[in-house]
Amino acid sequence: MMYNPLETLSRELFVLTYGALVAQLCKDYEKDEDVNSCLDKMGYGIGIRLIDDFLAHSDVKRCRSYSETADVIAQ
């Protein structure tokens, strides 16, 4: 496998950004449960946007069940 400096840079930038976000949340909230709740809400919102974008830009037929939807997203 070849070394890709851009991939490494992107990974490091993500780790630093996420670390800074979590550190700020830890300063803003006193309880770990509140930090986790905030991260959960943010993750849910990001996931919804990703799925919306995927469905808007792909040529996927209408799903008829939850399991069919999960299969389409997983593929």
HELIX and SHEET records of a PDB file:
HELIX    1   1 PRO A    5  ASP A   28  1                                  24    
HELIX    2   2 ASP A   32  HIS A   57  1                                  26    
HELIX    3   3 TYR A   66  ALA A   74  1                                   9    
END                                                                             
